[in-house]
Amino acid sequence: TAAAYGPGVRVSVGGMNVLSGDEVTAVLDRQTAVMEEVASGAALSAVLDSVVRALEELMPASRCSILLLDDAGLLRHGSAPTLPAAYSVAIDGLAPGPFAGSCGTAVHLGEPVIAVDVVTDPRWEQFRELATGHGLRACWSSPIRCRAQVVGTFAVYHDSPYEPARRDEELVRRFTHLASLAVEHDQASKEREARHEADLARQSAEHANLAKSQFVTALSHELRTPLQAITGFTENLQTLDLSPEQRRVALERIGLASAHILSIVDDVLDLARVEAGAMPIELCDVDAHAVITA
């Protein structure tokens, strides 16, 4: 409905009463485009680039960036397509604190930090030369939250001292929220993937346990036959008055059964070596007929 209003008319759509009708339309169009990217499964970096570029288009002369907290609590590069690359590299790994520029201080305080002029703002003392050396004079940073937790910052830079107007505040609020949705969607996707991998690992472990149980059952059956032969012929040798030929046959059967058990043990050891990745392999020509016969 916003498109029906003229460019000079102020309308209220979800709190955007400080924007004109055309501006509301532009904001909604860009929000829709970003959400379509999110829904299509685009990479988080690409989505954040779209968020940043959309705000830069709506706020002429601004240069924006997104920093995200890593597991160590440091701010890492998320998106800054128009900031000087050397500046982005220099602040990558920024530790939050009360005098860590606008972004680090915003994370530390959990609230927006506006440095109208970094030359005079005390929170920029450590980074003043870095910023001015790259032509940056103003920086306004807002925390990005997901599930009530600060996960990063959305910063708006200007090349000259700048104090945001109400229109700017509304735009930054909108696109900071859009960035938080993108980050939250990415986190949810990673959590789903982690759960899926955990399920696969659990299923694999269950299958492995089942296979081991089946193997132990088969191994027990395979060992029982030669052991019964050894036991039986040993008992015969101990209790019966066998002829020399019968004793020779009994001892021969005991020897064959023992050799079979040793062969089974060797096979089990080979399986253990394979599982440990320590199975020695020797490449050589073999007589296929002899192998098949055996």
PyMOL commands that set and color helices and strands:
alter all, ss='L'
color gray80, all
select helices_A, chain A and resi 2-4+21-39+44-58+85-91+101-109+122-133+166-239+244-275+288-293
alter helices_A, ss='H'
color red, helices_A
select strands_A, chain A and resi 62-69+75-79+113-115+138-146+149-158
alter strands_A, ss='S'
color yellow, strands_A
deselect
rebuild
show_as cartoon
